[in-house]
Amino acid sequence: MWGEKGADLYEEMMKRYCKHCGLTYAGMLAERQRNLKEPFMNEAKEGHARGFAKSFL
């Protein structure tokens, strides 16, 4: 997924921004929506988001 729809470019920009500002880049979680007929958020994506957030605690 990391080359899709600019997620890799956004991540690189955030890494550079953090470095410039003296911040620590902690990572990124990216999800995609496969079609417009289904809602973006689902249980699997919620689980990914919760796991990612818990990794900071």
DRENDO-1510 file (C-alpha; in Angstrom, 1 decimal, always signed):
<recs>
REC; n; res; u; v; w
REC; 1; MET; +0.0; +0.0; +0.0 .
REC; 2; TRP; +2.9; +2.4; +0.6 .
REC; 3; GLY; +3.1; +3.7; -2.9 .
REC; 4; GLU; -0.6; +4.3; -3.3 .
REC; 5; LYS; -2.3; +7.6; -3.5 .
REC; 6; GLY; +0.5; +9.6; -2.0 .
REC; 7; ALA; +0.7; +8.0; +1.4 .
REC; 8; ASP; +4.5; +7.5; +0.9 .
REC; 9; LEU; +4.9; +11.1; +0.0 .
REC; 10; TYR; +2.9; +12.3; +3.0 .
REC; 11; GLU; +5.0; +10.1; +5.3 .
REC; 12; GLU; +8.2; +11.4; +3.9 .
REC; 13; MET; +7.0; +15.0; +4.3 .
REC; 14; MET; +6.1; +14.3; +8.0 .
REC; 15; LYS; +9.5; +12.8; +8.6 .
REC; 16; ARG; +11.2; +15.8; +7.2 .
REC; 17; TYR; +8.9; +18.2; +9.1 .
REC; 18; CYS; +9.6; +16.4; +12.4 .
REC; 19; LYS; +13.3; +16.5; +11.8 .
REC; 20; HIS; +13.2; +20.2; +10.9 .
REC; 21; CYS; +11.2; +21.0; +14.1 .
REC; 22; GLY; +13.3; +18.7; +16.4 .
REC; 23; LEU; +10.4; +16.3; +16.9 .
REC; 24; THR; +10.3; +12.5; +16.9 .
REC; 25; TYR; +8.5; +10.9; +14.1 .
REC; 26; ALA; +6.4; +8.2; +15.7 .
REC; 27; GLY; +4.9; +6.5; +12.6 .
REC; 28; MET; +1.8; +6.5; +10.4 .
REC; 29; LEU; -1.3; +4.5; +9.9 .
REC; 30; ALA; -2.9; +4.7; +6.5 .
REC; 31; GLU; -6.1; +3.0; +5.4 .
REC; 32; ARG; -7.9; +3.1; +2.1 .
REC; 33; GLN; -11.4; +3.0; +0.9 .
REC; 34; ARG; -11.8; +0.4; -1.9 .
REC; 35; ASN; -15.1; +1.7; -3.2 .
REC; 36; LEU; -17.7; +4.3; -2.4 .
REC; 37; LYS; -20.5; +1.8; -1.9 .
REC; 38; GLU; -19.2; +0.8; +1.5 .
REC; 39; PRO; -18.5; +3.1; +4.5 .
REC; 40; PHE; -14.8; +4.0; +5.0 .
REC; 41; MET; -14.7; +2.9; +8.7 .
REC; 42; ASN; -15.2; -0.8; +9.6 .
REC; 43; GLU; -14.3; -3.0; +12.5 .
REC; 44; ALA; -10.9; -4.0; +11.0 .
REC; 45; LYS; -9.9; -0.4; +10.4 .
REC; 46; GLU; -11.0; +0.5; +13.9 .
REC; 47; GLY; -8.9; -2.3; +15.3 .
REC; 48; HIS; -5.9; -1.1; +13.4 .
REC; 49; ALA; -6.4; +2.5; +14.7 .
REC; 50; ARG; -6.8; +1.4; +18.3 .
REC; 51; GLY; -3.7; -0.8; +18.1 .
REC; 52; PHE; -1.7; +2.0; +16.6 .
REC; 53; ALA; -2.9; +4.5; +19.3 .
REC; 54; LYS; -2.1; +1.9; +22.0 .
REC; 55; SER; +1.4; +1.6; +20.7 .
REC; 56; PHE; +2.0; +5.2; +22.0 .
REC; 57; LEU; +1.0; +4.4; +25.6 .
</recs>
